[in-house]
Amino acid sequence: MQDTFADLREALEGFRYDASVRTLVFTIARNKLNGHLRRIMRDRDRNADPGELSLATIGTSPSERIALKGKGRFLLSA
């Protein structure tokens, strides 16, 4: 969360005020979340035995997708 606001502070320096600040905050938060998820998947893949992986373990589960959508809604309400 702190990284998101640090990036927001930097982004506001070159921000066009004809656009929505809400959109900017959401975009920065979404990019932070995507980067975090990529790191988790990369670390998990690096430590995994390829013979033990299945398509089910590689993708997100329905409950994980719902949780991610909930985080997005929370950020939009901020």
TASUL-V622393 format. One record per residue. N is the residue number from 0. RES is the residue in one small letter. NEAR is the number of other ideal C-beta (glycine too) atoms within 8 Angstrom. Layout:
n = {N,N}
res = {RES,RES}
near = {NEAR,NEAR}
This chain:
n = {0,1,2,3,4,5,6,7,8,9,10,11,12,13,14,15,16,17,18,19,20,21,22,23,24,25,26,27,28,29,30,31,32,33,34,35,36,37,38,39,40,41,42,43,44,45,46,47,48,49,50,51,52,53,54,55,56,57,58,59,60,61,62,63,64,65,66,67,68,69,70,71,72,73,74,75,76,77}
res = {m,q,d,t,f,a,d,l,r,e,a,l,e,g,f,r,y,d,a,s,v,r,t,l,v,f,t,i,a,r,n,k,l,n,g,h,l,r,r,i,m,r,d,r,d,r,n,a,d,p,g,e,l,s,l,a,t,i,g,t,s,p,s,e,r,i,a,l,k,g,k,g,r,f,l,l,s,a}
near = {4,5,7,11,8,8,10,11,8,7,10,9,6,5,9,5,4,3,8,5,8,7,8,13,12,11,8,12,10,10,8,11,10,8,8,8,8,8,8,8,9,8,8,8,8,6,5,8,5,5,4,7,9,6,5,5,7,7,6,5,6,5,6,8,9,8,8,10,8,8,9,10,8,8,11,8,5,5}
